[in-house]
Amino acid sequence: MEDIGNNFFLLLLRNSLLQDVVLDEHNNIKYCKMHDLVHDLAGDIFKSKLFDQKGNDGEKLSQVRYFGWDSPSDQIDKINEPGRLCTLFWRNNYISEDMLLSFKFLRVLNLSRSGIKELSALIGKLIYLRYLDISSTEITTLPHSICKLYNLQTFRVNCCYSLKEFPYEMGNMISLRHIYFYSSSQTPLNLGQLTCLQTLQYFNVGLEKGHRIEELGCLNNLRGELCINELELVHSREEALTAYLQEKSNIYKLTYLWSHQESEGCEINAKHVLDGLQPHPNLKTFEVVRYLGTRFPSWFNEQSLPNLVKLKLSNCRSCKEIPSLGQLKFLRHLELVGFHKLECIGTTFYGIEVNNMGSSSNNAIIQVFPSLKELVLENMRSLTEWKGVESIPTTSGVRMFPGLEKLRISYCPLLKSTPKLFEILRELSIKVVDSEMPLLNLCSNLTSLVKLSVSFVEELTCFPDEMLRNNVSLQHLSVSNCREFRELPQSLYNLHSLKSLIIQCCTNFSSFPVPSGENYLTSLQNLQLWSCGGLASLPSGMLEKCRSLQNLRVNYCNNLVSFPLHAGDMPSLSYLSIAHCPKLDSVPTGGLHHLTRLRELEIGPVSDMVDFEAFQLTFNGIQQLLSLRTLLVFGHLHWDSLPYQLMQLSALTHIHICDFGIEALPHRLDNLTSLEVLRLVRCKRLQHVDFSDAMPKLQYLTICGCPLLEALSDGLGNLVTLQQLRLENCEKLEHLPSREAMRRLTKLWYLKIKGCPKLEESCNNRSGPNTQWSNISHIPKVKVGGSIIQDLRKSHF
């Protein structure tokens, strides 16, 4: 019937009654949209049979067949003839036994996400039920009567984390075709009796009869995906063969999992078991996890797995070699992860037969991994060498990885050598590889790179000039946590397609090349420099003509002295951050108004050598930036005022004021009529916070690290839109606004007080003479110190 239904579905699709399909990795349709006209037509056809809360025609209600999620549950008793109801979607957290009995002809019952905690034993009376869904409920046990649903075809129990086991008579549900349950649940007993079963996503092997792997043997109709867990409980190849997986032609995705409960002889046994679990040749996706053997069976080859598209071998810690996979014609994605004992990826990996003279046994051109698009090598702590076919004498007729586009090598710290022949590699990522040689080898002949990401390569000091010069299509370049990395080559400016450049946590990085001629980074959209301790300045012309630049961040560069900002050349800039560079003594002045698309600005703290007046000049013209929404500004303790231009930003929605020596909040801050978020952080001389003139849209207020602040004035009550208030690390803070002022904050639902010992004591003491509890008792959620002392929202919901 599934095949017939699928044919109908495809017919509707071909005629555009269904459209905009989304496919999975195997080109199976995941979901699609229904054309508006078809939706209206279907709605019109269903009108007389779907419960309509607006209709009160008795004759009409007698025809109701479908009660959906949009139907009001409190009106279900209006249905005159409940025995006619076929489909019930129920969202309430309770369904009565009388209701179950009255709907005795139900075909579909959906209780998913309903909040139901217990399923009545009367469920067994719904003998016509074909579809039952209890997913995402808090049900802990299932009644044994559910096993009397002999006509049930689909049973969904997804995300029922409280349900640990199924009734032991489930083998009697002989019509069951599809069962979905959470992977950690115990597999139903005697599944082998359910010979109609097609969908079984998980099978957890057990030791007792009815849970052994032999239960899979009779399930000849299985299709789609299957994951088999606890394979260490299978004791021999002969026992594994009882699953008859080699005969199950409709399974296209298969996962085998062992636990790491290693015992004596487990390596030999695991190899025999895996040998007995050979899948059908139709398999497309295969994953083996925590395999305990030292080698893989001989059926890991192109003859036994001719249709394989995706393969992942993960955490095979004892394996000392990788199977021959190079001749899998349709393999597109390969991941090799956690081979801790593997020292060398040798030429056997490629599956090429070589005679004693060293030449290939066939004069025709041999392609190694002909369809492979993505290759991942990860967590191979002993791997030192990855050989290519060039290490085999007389292999000029071999094309290696002709279609590989993505290569990721990570956590292979000892790796020293790699192949060089990658024809069209577009994305390369190398992480936690101590030697720079793998990177240099891989890139030595590359001309097609679009994305290069390098991190934790200890020995890398710079890129060869020709490496960037040969890859003019490079769009994304990232270098992070390479402590010896010092500079970029002159060929950086040949990268006219470069969109993103990120250098972060490279403590010795000290210089960019000076642009020359007509070469500039004209396509650059994203430039980020983080924690580059050796960087003192940028070349004055580096950012010229960067008219596409949208995101510019320079943070935590402790020795940066100057930074050229050509604001007039950056019309697309929307995010600018020049922050936490304590030696920066040359700040841009008066050019910010050219950044007409700027939405977020973060600036400071700068060098102590910069006086407040010079810093204030930075903000000249900022009031012209009508697009600016977020401002983070850092000052110094000896600066006793804020830049006056900040008071003119009427479109600003977020402002963070940090490290200034202001004693009071400026009244002119109330000019920020669009402000929604205000944070005052480490303003250590702040003593007065008054909101006598209301900010009409303020929703979130944080005051943190202001040790001299003793009280909040009643003006806080003017912030009638305030929703959240956080008071942290204000050691002297003792008093909140009066009870009357706090009661005016009708939208305030969350109050957090932490690191304010005097105020915390006063709020926790609900009956003392100086208690502040009465001022805040109306707030739904209150957190004092590390404890939530009130949560009315929780009880409400």
Secondary structure, DSSP 8 states (H G I E B T S, - for coil): -HHHHHHHHHHHHHTTSEEEEEE-TTS-EEEEEE-HHHHHHHHHHHTTTB--TT---HHHHTT--EE-TTS-GGGGGG-S-GGG--EEE--SS---HHHHHHTTT-SEEE-TTS------GGGGG-TT--EEE-TT-------GGGGG-TT--EEEETT-TT-----GGGGG-TT--EEEE-TTS---TTGGG-TT--EE-EEE--SSTTSSGGGGTT-TT--EEEEEE-GGG---HHHHHTT-GGG-TTEEEEEEE--S---TTHHHHHHHHHHHT---TT--EEEEES---SS--TT-STTT-TT--EEEEE--TT--S----TT-TT--EEEEE--TT--EE-GGGGT--B-TTSSBSSSS-EEESTT--EEEEE--TT--EE--GGGSSS-TTEEESTT--EEEEES-TT--B-----SS--EEEEES-S-SHHHHHHHTT----SEEEEES-TT--B--HHHHHT-TT--EEEEES-TT--B--GGGGG-TT--EEEEES-TT--B-----TT---TT--EEEEES-TT-----TTTTTT-TT--EEEEE--TT--B----GGG-TT--EEEEES-TT--B---S-GGG-TT--EEEEE---TTS-HHHHHHTTTTGGG-TT--EEEEE--TT--S--GGGGG-TT--EEEEES---SB--GGGGG-TT--EEEEES-TT--B---SS--TT--EEEEES-TT--B--GGGGG-TT--EEEEES-TT--B---HHHHHT-TT--EEEEES-HHHHHHHH-SSSTT--HHHHTTSSEEEETTEEEEEHHHHH-
